[in-house]
Amino acid sequence: MSTATTPPAAGPKGPSAWGPALESIGLPLLALAGAVLLFGFFVWLGGTSPVETWVLLFKGAFGDAFSWQNTLQRAAPLMLTALCVAIPQRAGLMVIGGEGALVLGGLGCAGLPYLFAPPQGVAGTVMVLAAGALCGAAWIALVGVLRQYRGVNETISSLLMGYLAIGLFKHFVEGPMRDPASLNKPSTLPLPESNLLGLIPGYEVHWGLVWGVLACVLAGVWLYGSTHGFSTRVVGGNARAARLVGLPVPALVITACAVGGGSAGLAGAIEVAAVHTNANASLMAGLGYTGILVSFVARHNPFAVIPVAILFGGFGAAGSLLQRRLDLPDASVLVLQGFAFVLILASEALRGRIGELWRGRSPAPAATTPPSASPTPSSPTVNNAAPVVAQQEAA
């Protein structure tokens, strides 16, 4: 008697296991490499050597200690604004209003001394940073509330609320909170010197880098190592199934939005307390929008946000070197970021196909079936076909 044989199960190191890993790592890397190549073609059209541009791009970002310090300082806020996209996305929401949360976070940080005098030293610094984080958390949490209780699309609402936040920022900075001494560039009163965020000893990098790395690590541990984080990811995977098993979906979604908004608000507070010392128009430098790109390249993984933010911080740091050596505009690196964003989105069309290609190279052997026997009354085929035949005869 012949027996049925089943295909061998793929082991943990089989093609089906390697496919998703290759996609998660390989596709973003290919998209970034393509963006760099396109940027070289772009500057070549303007009469500049692409090879020299690529070399200076690397030197300006990672060429020496000064470049590294500039890169890390620019990467600190990008880590936090990327979390404003990554954490809500894990709950199933695509929030792109990090720029609004950032400017309100900076406004809240600079505005706390208008309410009362913070204590001197570390306690006062923590208070002004917490004020900025709370402003950002409340602002993005409102996006989650609108989504859960009014059905408003979070992408549109967060984008529009970003413009509203910028309008509120300009109103207060140029109006009720304006420093009378700021003439040409409206700004708030500077923070007390004792509440400023200083530099890491031995480096020209402020403590905001530590805050950014710590926030990414804590967010990753929360998402992948806690019950609450697992519940949040379940909601992002299938909100209907999450409701069926009794998870508090609205609370989890709003919490994820608040955590993400708090991260962007903290980024704005750090920019005030460590870079500008007051709230002014320099806060609106597009860090919230660059954080969207960082989160997409990192596949919304808080741990992967750290190296990706450093990479894009390096791109920003290299802009000044390109301007000095090649007479390119400092903002030319924005073209590179734009190419990267377009290619990252386009690479999503290939997601899922790499694994199919791997499986196509090593197809599993087809299962052999035993010789068909005569149908028996207990055969499901006969039982299922009989009513159909009876209906056809009746017709």
Buried (B, 14 or more C-beta within 10 A) or exposed (E): EEEEEEEEEBEEEBBBEBBEEBBBEEBBEBBBEBBBBBBBEBBEEEEBEBEBBBEBBBBBBBBEEEBBBBBBBBBBBBBBBBBBBBBBBBBBBBBBBBBBBBBBBBBBBBBBBEEEEBBEEEEBBBBBBBBBBBBBBBBBBBBBBBBBEEEBEBBEBBBBBBEEBBEBBBEBBBEEBBBEEBEEEBBBBBBBEEBBBEEBEEEEBBBBBEBBBEBBEBBBEBBBEEEEBBBBBBBBEEBEEBEEEEBEBBEBBBBBBBBBBBBBBBBBBBBBBBBBBBBBBBBBBBBBBBBBBBBBBBBBBBBBBBEBBBBBBBBBBBBEBBBEBBEBEBEBBBBBBBBBBBBBEEBEEBEEEBBEEBBEEEEBEEEEEEEEEEEEEEEEEEEEEEEEEEEEEEE
